Amino acid sequence: MRLFGTPTSLKRMVPRGLLGRSLLILVVPLVVLQVVTSVVFYERHWDTVMRRLASGLAGDIAATLSLLHRYPDPDGQAWVTDFAQEHFELQLDFKAGEVLPNDEHFRDALSEELNDSQNENMEDVLAQSLSERLRRPVMVDMAIFARDIDIYVQRSDGILHITAPRKRLFSSTTYIFVLWMAGTAMLLFGIATIFMSNQVRSIRRLAVSADGFGKGRDLPPIKIEGAREVRQAAQAFNLMRERIQRQVAQRTEMLAGVSHDLRTPLTRMKLQLAMMGDSPDACDLSEDVAEMERMVEGYLAFARGEGTESASDVDLVEVLETVVARFQRDDRCAVELVGLYTTNGERQQAPTTVRRDSIERCLSNLIGNACRYGQRVRVRYIPQEDEESCSIIVEDNGPGIPPALHEEVFRPFFRADSSRNSQTGGTGLGLTIARDAARVHGGDILLDDSQEMGGLRVTLHLPL
């Protein structure tokens, strides 16, 4: 999924996996729905409930004040106090002769600041309800974590302090609604995650099998499961795998027969030449037979490709050391191997699963070409920062290859040297076999000019 016109920072926040993006598609609408529902609830339902609860509490206080006004004697006052505490859960405390302070932190019920806007908090709503019922100065004090609400009503002979429980202004349905909303959202998200994981697991299994099959691993057929489209892809991959394996087997059998048929007459020719002695004609013919044998081996190696070799776990650094050691024993070319040790002096390690013979053939062709055209060769191992791939660079001090031919030399039987001498130009299959081996393992080979040594620079990229 490509995001057009989005900032780079937003692209980095988007999950890269199919499971993460699928869950994001499900979660974003769900979160938007929850936010819209919450806003509508708190703007409408909660505001209505809060006003009704505040109106009910103000009505009880107004009724209490009416009873106090009707029964002014001490016995009547005591009876009203007990009645309010028993039936309205209100505690009364009268302070004779006192006057409400002019404090801006309190809400004056008769003030013009109170209005019907939706931005009013619970204190404002309660103060407004009291002003509508009592028509006298009132102050409301609601601490955030206090269990009670303090209400001060100014009377002609003093202040009536009323303490009401905070729960009278709260509705438990609010919390129940929020819990149900959040709980059902998490439940649906969990169910969606399980179902999407099953679908993505099938796709991931298909990708792993395709990658393993491309690298020559002997893997069983993919289990057909998942959605209809995923089942179709898995079934198509299994059929393709069977066809490729059958084709490779038939080609290998054919090449084995061709190899046997060609080597038999070559062997007879060698025996006959050995019996002819050391005549000049016999020597020339022996060289032609040897050249023919090298050409046949090269053609068979190219046509055979990877053959029936199985992939195995190896250390790529150890394979590189083995191949370079063969060329270092040859005095015709100086081969240098660098990059095997870190700055701390530790030896590099590159565990991977490859076809060892194929990788050795690839490295041998690259280093052999460098030794054929140059006197000094440098082989450098460079691990990538992500530790998921590496590069092997082969440089020489030879004449190099013109940039226009950097891709042409990978064509089968193409030779940059136009002569027909196999000693100088080979059969034109070395780089072709090397690139095929690299691409089979998920890598590639690139050519460039060597700035340090003046010749050709060959870079082999391989995944680890």
N, C-alpha and C positions, 0 to 999 in steps of 0.2 A: 504494500500500500504506500504510494508516494503522495506526499503532502505538497501540493502546489501552492506557492505564494505564502507559505508559513515561515516565520522567523527560524533561524538556525537553532536558537535555544529551545524553541518548541519542538523541533524535530528530534533534538537530543532527549527530550523528556518522553517522547512516544516510545513504547516498548518495541523492540526489534523482532521479537518472536511472534508467531501466529497466535499462540495461546494468550499472551499479554495483550495483543491488539484486539483479539476477539472479546476478551473480558472487558477491555476498555470500551468497546462498542456497546456492551451491555451495561456497564457501570455508569457511564456518562448520562444516558437517559434516566437511569434509576435515581442518580443523585439529583438531577434537575427536577425530576418529579417530586422527590422528597423535599427539596427546597421550596418549590412552588406550593406544595401542600402545607408545609409549615408556615409559610408567609400568610397564606389564605386563612389558616386556622387561627394564628395569633392576631391577625388583623380583624377578623370577623368574630369567630366563635369566642376566643378568649376575652376580647373586649366586651362582648355582650354579657358573658358570664360574670366578669369582674364588676361591671356596672350593676348587675342585678344583686350580687352579693353585697356590694357596698350600699345599695339602696335598702336592702333588708336590714343591715346593721344600723343604718341611720334611722330607719323606722323604729327599731327597738329602743334606740337612745331617745328619740323624740317621745315615744310612749312613756319611757321612764321619767323624762323631765315633766311630762304632763301629770303623772301620778305624784311626783314630788310637789308640784304646784298645787295640786288638789288637797294633799294631806300635809300641810305645813307643820303640824305639831310633831314633837319628838317621837311619839309612838308611831305616827304615820310615816315619818321619815325612815324609821328603822324597818317598818314593814315593807316599804318600797325598796329599800336596799336589799333585804332578803329576797324579795320577789324577783328583782332584776338579776341577782346572782343565781337564783335557782332556775329561772325560766329563760333568761337571755344570756347567761354566762358573762354578766357584766359586774365588775367590782367598782363601787362608788366610794369616793373620798372627797368630802366637801372642805374647802379651805376658805373660811369666812374672811371677808375684808380684803382679799387679794385681787390684783388686776393682771390681766394677761400682758406679758412684756411685748414690746415692739421689736420683735426679732425676725429678720428676713428669712431665717431658715425655717420658720413655721409657715404653714399655709393658712392665711386668713380666709375664712369661708365667705366673708362679705367683700373680699377684694375683687377688683375688676380683672385681675390677672387670670382667674379661672375661666376656662372656656371649654368648648366641646371638641377641641381638636383631638386627633388620634394619637398625638404624641404625649398625652398626659399619662403619668404613671399612676400607680395605685393610690398614692397619697393624695394626688390631685382629685382623683375620682371620688374617694371617700370624703374629702373636704367639700367638694361640690355637692355631694348628696346631703351632707349635714347642713350645708347652707340653705338648700332648698327646703329641708324639713324644719330647721330650728330658727332660721332668720335671726341669728345672733353671732357674735364673734366666736370663732372656734379655732383651735390649734391642734394639729395632728402630728405626732412624732412616731415614726416607724423605723426602728433600727433594722439593719439588714438581717442580722442573725438572731434578733430577739424573738421570743415566743409570743409576746404580747404587744398590743398596740395601745399607746397612750393618747387619750383624747382629752383636751381641756376646753370646757365650755364656760364662757363668761356669763355669770348671772349678776343681777343687781346687787346682791349681798356678798358676792365672792366668786370663787372658781370651783366648778365641779370637775374633779378629776375622774375620768372613766377609763378603766382598764379592760380591754376586750381581747380574747384569744385571737392570735394571728390566723388560725385555721378557718375562721369565719369568712375570710376574704380569699380563700384558695379552694380550688376544685380538684379533687383527686383524679377526675377524668382526664385532666391535662397530662399528667404523668403516665397514666395508662395508655393514652393515645400515642405519646412519644415512644414508649417502650414497645407497643405493638408495631408501630411504624418502623422503628429501627430493627426490631427482632425479625419481622417478616422480610425486611430488606436483606439482612445478613443471611437468612435462611435461603432466600431465592438466589443470592450471590453464591452461596456454597453449592447449591444444586447445579447452577450454571457452570461453576468451575469444574465440577466432577464430569459433567457431560462434555464440556469443551476439552478437558484433558484427555478423555477417551478418543475424541475425534483427532486431536492433534497428535496423540501417541501413534495412531495409524500412519499419519503422514510422516512423522519423524522416523518410524520404522522403515517406511518406503525409501526415504532419503538415505538412511544408513545402509540399507541393502544395496541401493544403486551405487553409492560410493564404494562400498566394499567389493561389489562385483566388478566395478571398473578398475580396482586395484588388484584384481586376481584372487581375492579371497574366496574360499570354498564355503559359501553360506547356503543354508536351506532356503526353499521358496518362501515368499512372504505369506503370512497368514491372511486370508481374505476376511476382513472385518472393517467396521466403520460405516460411514455414510455411503450412499450409492455411488457417488463420484469417486470416493476413495477406493471402494471395492473395484470399480472399473479400472482405475489406475494401477492397483496392485495386480489385478488379473492380467492386464496388458504387460506389466513388467515381468511377470512370471513367464508369459509366453515368449517375450523377447529374449529373456535369459535362456530359455530352453533352445530357441533357434540359434542364438549365438554360440552356445556350448556345442550344439550339434555341428554347426559350421566349422568351429575351431577343431573339433575332433576329426571331422572329415578331412580338413586341410592338413592336419598333422599327420594323419595316416598316408595321405597322398605324398606329402613331402618326404616322409620316411622311405616310401617306395622309390621316389625320384632320387633321393640321396644314395640309396643302395644301388640303383641302376647306373648312376653316373660314376660312383666310386669304383665299381667293379672294373669297367674298362680302363680307368685311370691306373688302377693297381697293376693290371696286365701290362699296360704301357711302361710303367716303371720297371717291372721285372725284365721286359724285353730290352729296355735301354741299359739296364745294369749288365745284361749279358753281352751287349754290343761293345763294351769296353769304353776307353776314354778318347774316342775319335772326336774331332771337332763337330761333326754333324750330330753325334749323340749328345754332346754337351749342350748344343743349341736346342735340340729337341727336349732335353731334360728341363731346361729353363722354361720352355713353352708349356710343358706338362705341369710344372710347379705353378706357373702363372695361371693356368687353367684351373688348377685345384683351388688356388686362393680365390679366384673369381667365383667358382661354384660354391665355396664355403660362404663367401659374402652374400651371394644371391639367396642361398638357403637361409642364412641368418636373417636377412631382411624379410623374406617371405614367411619364415616361421614365426617372426614376431616374438611374443612372450612364450609361445609353446605351451607346454603343460606344467610349467613351473608354478609352485604354490608360494604364496606370500608367507613370510615368517618375521618374527620380531628380531631386529638387529640394531646394532649401534652404528649409525651412519658415519660417525667419526672413525670408528675402527675399520669400516669398509674403505673409507677414503685413504687411511694410512696403508692398508694392504695394497691397494691399487698403485699408490704413489711409490711404495717400496719396490715394486717390480720395475718401474722406469728408472728409479735411482740406481739400480744395479747396472744400467746401461751407460757406458762411458760416452756415448755419442751426444748426449744431451744432459744438461745440468738442471734437475728438477728440484725446486724448493717448496716445502710445505710449511705454511704459516697459519696462525689463527687458531691453533688447537688448544691454547692455554689462555685463561682469563688474566686480567690484570693482577689478580691475587695469586697467580701461579697454579690455579686448579685446572685440571684437564677438562676440556669440553666434553659433553655427552649429548648425543642426539638419538634417543631411542625412538624407533618408528617401526612400522610394519610394511615391508616392501618385498619385492622379488629380488633376492640378493644377486643372482647371476645377471639379471637384467640391469640392475644399477651398476654392477661392476663393468659390464660391457659398455654402458653409457659413459662412465668415467674413463675407461680405457680408450674409447674412441676420441674423446675430447682431449685427453692428455697426449695420446698418440699423434693426433693431428698437429698439436702444438710442437711436439718434438720433431715431427717430420719437416716443419718449415722454419723452426727456430733453434738456436743453440742454448738459450736460457728460457726456462719455464717456471712460472710461479703459480702455485695452487694455494688459494686462500679460502678458509672456512669462516663464514660470517653468520652467526645466529641472529634471528630477528628479535626485536624487543618483546613481541607478544609470545615468544617461545612456542609458536605454533607452526613455524616454517623456518627455513634456513636457505642460504645461498652459498654456492661453491663457485668461485671465480678462477678461471684458468687464463693466464696471460703469457704471451711469448714475445720475443724480440724479432719475429720473422717479418716478412713483407706485408702481412695482413691481407684483408679482403676488401675490395672497394665497397662503399656503403650501398651502392645500387645492387650488389649481389648478396647482401646479408640474408635475404629471404630465399633467393634462388638456390643457394647452396644446400638448402634442406630438401630440395626436390630429389626424388630417387634418380640415381645414375647421373646427376649433374656434377660436373667437375669444373672448378674455377681454373684449373690448369688444362689448357686445351690440348696438351699432348696426350698421346695414347699410351704412354709409359706408365704402367701401374705402380712403378717404384716411386714416381714423383707425384702422381695424382690419385692413386688408389682406384677403387671401383666407383666412387661417387655415392657410397652408401653409409659412410661412417656417421656423418652428421644426421642423416635421415633416421638411422637406427637409434642414435642417441636421443633425438627429440621425441621419437615415438615412445621410447622407454620413459622419458621424463613425463610426457603427457599422460601416459597410462597410469602413472602414480600421482596424478593431480598437479604436476609441475609444468615447467616449460624451460626452453633454452633461448637466450637472446644473445646477439652478437653486437659488438661495439669496438671502437678503436681504443687501444691501450694507451693512456696518456703517460704512464710511468715507464713502460718498456718499449713503446713505439710500434708494437705489433698488433695482434688481434686479442680482444678481450671477450671471453665466452663466459656467460653467467648462467649457471644452472640453479633454478628455483625448485625446491622440493618441500612439501608439507611434512610436518612431524606429527 
